[in-house]
């Protein structure tokens, strides 16, 4: 069974779906396939593809050793964006290098806002920290275990990995930065005896769970810089 892991970005609240689509079209993205409507959620797919130049090191080694087929690679780069529209929000799931094209469209605080509602500081496994030292902003990554730590007044987390409170719905580990990466995989095709696509049920439920989480008041501030 084919499964997919997702890294979810949330579109800026002030942007509507037509603006987002127009922005992607300007970057040569086109909508493909048929949109999927499931309950009150709409899923659509936009892709962009272009010829890509071979990596420099491949060209160098091919010329140096006079080889061709052994170091051949696909010449087409395909990037894709799954657009998830709910009644309240628009979520974007990029694949390939598509994330470069959506950074101007998304809420860059979404991932950390999610972490502040969903990850207990005691359950953080990895953190990336920005801090002020001698008027310069610096960064570090810390791997921790069996310790509880809060962001200090002079630092803020820009990336957090850990076990979510809702482990059943989100998986054993999530990574939060500008977006949220879920360890849990979602099957793409699995119909029950009644013909209902349970994989779509589970996938769509992810976004209703995210929206439900936003009703929760954050209990910790990881961004205190």
Secondary structure in CASP SS format (residue, H / E / C, confidence):
PFRMAT SS
TARGET T0000
AUTHOR 0000-0000-0000
METHOD secondary structure of the structure
MODEL  1
X C 1.00
X C 1.00
X E 1.00
X E 1.00
X C 1.00
X C 1.00
X E 1.00
X E 1.00
X E 1.00
X E 1.00
X E 1.00
X C 1.00
X C 1.00
X C 1.00
X C 1.00
X C 1.00
X H 1.00
X H 1.00
X H 1.00
X H 1.00
X H 1.00
X H 1.00
X H 1.00
X H 1.00
X H 1.00
X H 1.00
X C 1.00
X C 1.00
X C 1.00
X E 1.00
X E 1.00
X E 1.00
X E 1.00
X E 1.00
X E 1.00
X E 1.00
X E 1.00
X E 1.00
X C 1.00
X C 1.00
X E 1.00
X E 1.00
X E 1.00
X E 1.00
X E 1.00
X E 1.00
X E 1.00
X E 1.00
X E 1.00
X E 1.00
X E 1.00
X C 1.00
X C 1.00
X C 1.00
X C 1.00
X H 1.00
X H 1.00
X H 1.00
X H 1.00
X H 1.00
X H 1.00
X H 1.00
X H 1.00
X H 1.00
X H 1.00
X C 1.00
X C 1.00
X C 1.00
X H 1.00
X H 1.00
X H 1.00
X C 1.00
X C 1.00
X C 1.00
X C 1.00
X E 1.00
X E 1.00
X E 1.00
X E 1.00
X E 1.00
X E 1.00
X E 1.00
X E 1.00
X E 1.00
X E 1.00
X C 1.00
X C 1.00
X C 1.00
X C 1.00
X E 1.00
X E 1.00
X E 1.00
X E 1.00
X E 1.00
X E 1.00
X C 1.00
X C 1.00
X C 1.00
X H 1.00
X H 1.00
X H 1.00
X H 1.00
X C 1.00
X C 1.00
X C 1.00
X E 1.00
X C 1.00
X C 1.00
X C 1.00
X H 1.00
X H 1.00
X H 1.00
X H 1.00
X H 1.00
X H 1.00
X H 1.00
X H 1.00
X H 1.00
X C 1.00
X C 1.00
X H 1.00
X H 1.00
X H 1.00
X E 1.00
X E 1.00
X E 1.00
X E 1.00
X E 1.00
X E 1.00
X E 1.00
X E 1.00
X E 1.00
X E 1.00
X C 1.00
X C 1.00
X E 1.00
X E 1.00
X E 1.00
X E 1.00
X E 1.00
X E 1.00
X E 1.00
X E 1.00
X C 1.00
X C 1.00
X C 1.00
X C 1.00
X C 1.00
X C 1.00
X C 1.00
X C 1.00
X C 1.00
X C 1.00
X C 1.00
X E 1.00
X E 1.00
X E 1.00
X E 1.00
X E 1.00
X E 1.00
X E 1.00
X E 1.00
X C 1.00
X C 1.00
X C 1.00
X C 1.00
X H 1.00
X H 1.00
X H 1.00
X H 1.00
X C 1.00
X C 1.00
X C 1.00
X E 1.00
X E 1.00
X E 1.00
X C 1.00
X C 1.00
X C 1.00
X E 1.00
X E 1.00
X E 1.00
X C 1.00
X C 1.00
X C 1.00
X E 1.00
X E 1.00
X C 1.00
X C 1.00
X C 1.00
X E 1.00
X C 1.00
X C 1.00
X C 1.00
X C 1.00
X C 1.00
X E 1.00
X H 1.00
X H 1.00
X H 1.00
X H 1.00
X H 1.00
X H 1.00
X H 1.00
X H 1.00
X H 1.00
X H 1.00
X H 1.00
X H 1.00
X H 1.00
X H 1.00
X H 1.00
X H 1.00
X C 1.00
X C 1.00
X C 1.00
X C 1.00
X C 1.00
X C 1.00
X C 1.00
X C 1.00
X C 1.00
X E 1.00
X C 1.00
X C 1.00
END
